[in-house]
């Protein structure tokens, strides 16, 4: 999701879900899956810059086709984000591992990745006012969930 319009749509919808979660506690129970991938330098060394970009585009396409219509998938740089209602951590993590494993056998490989499911209600519990800014939330999650080279 390198297209500015698509990224704006993702952040708009994430912000809307955060506001819903804040206002109607325990109604939606949305999860935000973060797939942290190796930094760009590691991807370039592993695949070459052009091959790495193609691999990430192909992986994003595979995920879009495999997930439900109600799940919102975004790629921001070399990280994937999946906004999904009614999430259970283990099944979604296993689904992603299976997808990436199957994709690797077809030639679409991600060098190293880490998958974490974050429940939005956990990030909203301490908020006194409204929901946090969507971009700030992603940055907060990314800073604690990134792979170290």
C-alpha positions in Angstrom: 0.0 0.0 0.0 2.5 2.6 -1.2 -0.3 4.5 -3.0 -1.1 7.6 -1.0 -4.8 7.3 -1.6 -4.9 3.7 -0.3 -2.8 4.6 2.7 -5.1 7.4 3.5 -8.1 5.0 3.3 -6.4 2.5 5.6 -5.6 5.2 8.2 -9.1 6.7 8.0 -10.7 3.3 8.6 -8.3 2.4 11.4 -9.1 5.8 13.1 -12.8 5.1 12.7 -12.5 1.6 14.3 -10.4 3.1 17.1 -13.2 5.6 17.8 -15.8 2.8 17.7 -13.8 0.6 20.1 -13.3 3.6 22.4 -17.0 4.5 22.4 -18.6 1.0 22.5 -16.2 -1.0 24.7 -16.1 -4.7 24.0 -18.6 -4.6 21.1 -16.3 -4.9 18.0 -13.1 -6.5 19.5 -10.9 -5.6 16.6 -7.4 -6.7 16.3 -4.5 -5.2 14.4 -2.0 -7.7 13.1 1.5 -6.4 12.5 3.9 -8.4 10.3 7.3 -6.8 10.9 9.7 -7.7 8.2 13.4 -7.4 8.0 14.7 -3.8 7.4 15.1 -2.8 3.7 18.9 -3.5 3.8 18.4 -7.1 4.8 15.7 -7.6 2.1 18.0 -6.1 -0.5 20.9 -8.3 0.5 18.6 -11.4 0.5 16.8 -10.8 -2.7 18.1 -7.6 -4.4 16.1 -4.4 -4.3 13.9 -5.1 -7.3 13.2 -8.7 -6.3 12.4 -7.6 -2.8 9.8 -5.1 -4.0 8.2 -7.7 -6.2 8.1 -10.3 -3.4 6.4 -7.8 -1.1 3.8 -6.9 -3.8 3.1 -10.6 -4.4 2.9 -11.4 -0.7 0.4 -8.5 -0.2 -1.7 -9.8 -3.1 -1.7 -13.3 -1.7 -2.9 -12.0 1.7 -5.6 -9.9 0.2 -7.0 -12.9 -1.7 -6.8 -15.2 1.4 -8.3 -12.9 4.1 -12.0 -12.1 4.5 -13.7 -9.1 2.8 -14.1 -7.6 6.3 -10.3 -7.6 6.9 -8.4 -4.6 5.8 -4.8 -5.3 4.7 -2.2 -2.6 4.2 1.5 -2.5 3.4 3.3 0.5 4.8 6.9 0.3 3.6 8.0 -3.3 4.3 5.6 -3.9 7.1 2.1 -5.4 6.7 -0.9 -4.4 8.8 -4.2 -6.3 8.9 -7.2 -4.7 10.7 -9.6 -7.5 11.5 -12.7 -7.7 13.6 -13.3 -10.5 16.1 -9.7 -11.6 16.1 -8.2 -14.6 17.9 -4.4 -14.4 18.0 -3.4 -18.0 17.4 -5.6 -18.8 14.4 -4.7 -15.6 12.5 -1.0 -16.0 13.3 -1.1 -19.6 12.0 -3.0 -18.6 8.9 -0.4 -15.9 8.1 2.5 -18.4 8.7 0.8 -20.9 6.4 0.2 -18.3 3.7 3.8 -17.1 3.8 5.1 -20.7 3.8 3.0 -21.6 0.8 4.0 -18.4 -0.9 7.7 -19.2 -0.4 7.2 -22.5 -2.1 5.8 -20.7 -5.1 8.8 -18.3 -5.2 7.3 -15.4 -3.1 9.6 -15.3 -0.1 9.9 -12.9 2.8 13.4 -13.2 4.4 12.4 -12.9 8.0 9.3 -11.7 9.7 7.6 -11.5 13.1 3.9 -11.6 13.5 2.1 -10.1 16.5 -1.6 -9.6 17.0 -2.5 -6.5 19.0 -6.0 -6.0 20.4 -7.1 -2.4 20.0 -9.0 -2.5 23.3 -5.6 -2.9 25.1 -4.4 0.3 23.6 -7.6 2.2 24.4 -7.8 1.2 28.0 -5.5 3.9 29.3 -6.8 6.6 27.0 -8.7 9.3 29.0 -10.1 11.2 26.1 -10.8 9.9 22.6 -9.0 7.3 20.6 -5.3 7.7 19.8 -4.2 8.8 16.4 -4.0 5.9 14.0 -0.5 6.7 12.7 0.8 7.2 16.2 -0.6 3.8 17.2 1.2 2.1 14.3 4.4 3.8 15.2 4.1 2.8 18.8 3.4 -0.8 17.8 6.2 -0.8 15.3 8.7 0.5 17.8 8.1 -2.4 20.1 7.6 -5.1 17.4 10.3 -4.5 14.9 12.9 -7.1 14.0 16.4 -6.0 14.9 19.0 -6.6 12.2 
